[in-house]
Amino acid sequence: MILIFAGSTDLLSSRRTSRIIGPLCRFFVPTVTEETIRLVQMVVRKAGHLTEYAVLAALAFRSFSGSETSAPGARVPGTTAMRHAWLLSLFYAATDELHQAFVSSRQGSPWDVLLDAFGAFVGLCIVRWWARVVAVKRSGS
């Protein structure tokens, strides 16, 4: 969460990341257009949203599930931990965008909150898939 907060300052503003992404694009494709560079920059920045919130949700799930006892008859172990991890990620995404609204080189966006929530969902889907893979391997050996 500290890394996400730090990234929400001017440190990872669009102006600053363009200083890295633009030259990198030109290095690989010298004839690249400014429009393409802006598109690449947007894709990289939005992929960052997805990734950081997928990781946050996975880590939050790990934290919550460590102290959870499975309820009798629960179909999917850790469902409560997953719900809590997703809600924590959603709450943090909203407060992060609120924080960005007060940073002069940034802007808060409800669309980014939705993107972050989706990233958290994807992270939890990966965790759930991985847990099933591990369970199948354990039962097979």
LINZI-V866816 format. One record per residue. RES is the residue in three letters. PHI is phi in whole degrees, -180 to 180 (999 if undefined). OMEGA is omega in whole degrees, 0 to 359 (none if undefined). BURIAL is + if it has 9 or more other C-alpha atoms within 8 Angstrom, else -. Layout:
res->RES phi->PHI omega->OMEGA burial->BURIAL
res->RES phi->PHI omega->OMEGA burial->BURIAL
//
This chain:
res->MET phi->999 omega->178 burial->-
res->ILE phi->-66 omega->178 burial->-
res->LEU phi->-65 omega->178 burial->-
res->ILE phi->-64 omega->179 burial->+
res->PHE phi->-60 omega->180 burial->+
res->ALA phi->-63 omega->178 burial->-
res->GLY phi->-69 omega->180 burial->+
res->SER phi->-87 omega->176 burial->+
res->THR phi->-90 omega->178 burial->+
res->ASP phi->-64 omega->183 burial->+
res->LEU phi->-52 omega->180 burial->-
res->LEU phi->-117 omega->177 burial->+
res->SER phi->-68 omega->180 burial->+
res->SER phi->-57 omega->180 burial->-
res->ARG phi->-60 omega->182 burial->-
res->ARG phi->-76 omega->181 burial->+
res->THR phi->-69 omega->178 burial->+
res->SER phi->-67 omega->177 burial->+
res->ARG phi->-70 omega->179 burial->-
res->ILE phi->-99 omega->186 burial->-
res->ILE phi->-68 omega->180 burial->+
res->GLY phi->-57 omega->179 burial->+
res->PRO phi->-61 omega->179 burial->-
res->LEU phi->-65 omega->177 burial->-
res->CYS phi->-62 omega->181 burial->+
res->ARG phi->-67 omega->178 burial->+
res->PHE phi->-64 omega->182 burial->-
res->PHE phi->-80 omega->180 burial->-
res->VAL phi->-135 omega->184 burial->-
res->PRO phi->-58 omega->182 burial->-
res->THR phi->-95 omega->183 burial->-
res->VAL phi->-63 omega->180 burial->+
res->THR phi->-87 omega->178 burial->-
res->GLU phi->-62 omega->179 burial->-
res->GLU phi->-63 omega->179 burial->-
res->THR phi->-66 omega->178 burial->-
res->ILE phi->-62 omega->178 burial->+
res->ARG phi->-62 omega->178 burial->-
res->LEU phi->-65 omega->179 burial->-
res->VAL phi->-61 omega->179 burial->+
res->GLN phi->-61 omega->179 burial->+
res->MET phi->-63 omega->180 burial->-
res->VAL phi->-63 omega->180 burial->-
res->VAL phi->-63 omega->181 burial->-
res->ARG phi->-66 omega->180 burial->-
res->LYS phi->-71 omega->175 burial->+
res->ALA phi->-64 omega->175 burial->-
res->GLY phi->-63 omega->176 burial->-
res->HIS phi->-58 omega->181 burial->+
res->LEU phi->-58 omega->185 burial->+
res->THR phi->-66 omega->184 burial->+
res->GLU phi->-65 omega->179 burial->+
res->TYR phi->-81 omega->172 burial->+
res->ALA phi->-66 omega->179 burial->+
res->VAL phi->-67 omega->179 burial->+
res->LEU phi->-58 omega->181 burial->+
res->ALA phi->-64 omega->179 burial->+
res->ALA phi->-64 omega->179 burial->+
res->LEU phi->-68 omega->178 burial->-
res->ALA phi->-65 omega->177 burial->+
res->PHE phi->-60 omega->180 burial->+
res->ARG phi->-60 omega->179 burial->-
res->SER phi->-66 omega->181 burial->-
res->PHE phi->-68 omega->184 burial->+
res->SER phi->-75 omega->179 burial->+
res->GLY phi->-66 omega->183 burial->-
res->SER phi->-110 omega->184 burial->-
res->GLU phi->-91 omega->171 burial->-
res->THR phi->-107 omega->182 burial->-
res->SER phi->-68 omega->177 burial->-
res->ALA phi->-74 omega->178 burial->-
res->PRO phi->-60 omega->177 burial->-
res->GLY phi->82 omega->179 burial->-
res->ALA phi->-67 omega->182 burial->-
res->ARG phi->-74 omega->182 burial->-
res->VAL phi->-123 omega->178 burial->-
res->PRO phi->-60 omega->176 burial->-
res->GLY phi->86 omega->181 burial->+
res->THR phi->-61 omega->179 burial->-
res->THR phi->-65 omega->178 burial->-
res->ALA phi->-62 omega->178 burial->+
res->MET phi->-65 omega->179 burial->+
res->ARG phi->-61 omega->179 burial->-
res->HIS phi->-64 omega->179 burial->+
res->ALA phi->-63 omega->180 burial->+
res->TRP phi->-67 omega->180 burial->+
res->LEU phi->-65 omega->176 burial->-
res->LEU phi->-61 omega->180 burial->+
res->SER phi->-63 omega->178 burial->+
res->LEU phi->-63 omega->179 burial->+
res->PHE phi->-61 omega->181 burial->-
res->TYR phi->-67 omega->177 burial->-
res->ALA phi->-61 omega->180 burial->+
res->ALA phi->-65 omega->180 burial->+
res->THR phi->-70 omega->178 burial->-
res->ASP phi->-66 omega->178 burial->+
res->GLU phi->-68 omega->175 burial->+
res->LEU phi->-62 omega->177 burial->+
res->HIS phi->-59 omega->181 burial->+
res->GLN phi->-64 omega->179 burial->+
res->ALA phi->-65 omega->181 burial->+
res->PHE phi->-101 omega->177 burial->-
res->VAL phi->-99 omega->189 burial->+
res->SER phi->-61 omega->182 burial->-
res->SER phi->-92 omega->181 burial->+
res->ARG phi->-126 omega->173 burial->+
res->GLN phi->-146 omega->178 burial->+
res->GLY phi->-80 omega->182 burial->+
res->SER phi->-140 omega->175 burial->-
res->PRO phi->-63 omega->178 burial->-
res->TRP phi->-66 omega->178 burial->-
res->ASP phi->-69 omega->175 burial->+
res->VAL phi->-62 omega->178 burial->+
res->LEU phi->-64 omega->178 burial->-
res->LEU phi->-64 omega->178 burial->+
res->ASP phi->-64 omega->179 burial->+
res->ALA phi->-62 omega->177 burial->+
res->PHE phi->-66 omega->177 burial->+
res->GLY phi->-59 omega->177 burial->+
res->ALA phi->-63 omega->178 burial->+
res->PHE phi->-61 omega->179 burial->+
res->VAL phi->-62 omega->178 burial->+
res->GLY phi->-60 omega->180 burial->+
res->LEU phi->-70 omega->175 burial->+
res->CYS phi->-64 omega->178 burial->-
res->ILE phi->-65 omega->178 burial->-
res->VAL phi->-60 omega->181 burial->+
res->ARG phi->-64 omega->178 burial->-
res->TRP phi->-61 omega->182 burial->-
res->TRP phi->-63 omega->179 burial->-
res->ALA phi->-61 omega->179 burial->-
res->ARG phi->-69 omega->178 burial->-
res->VAL phi->-61 omega->180 burial->-
res->VAL phi->-64 omega->180 burial->-
res->ALA phi->-63 omega->179 burial->-
res->VAL phi->-66 omega->180 burial->-
res->LYS phi->-66 omega->180 burial->-
res->ARG phi->-68 omega->182 burial->-
res->SER phi->-73 omega->181 burial->-
res->GLY phi->-83 omega->183 burial->-
res->SER phi->-99 omega->none burial->-
//
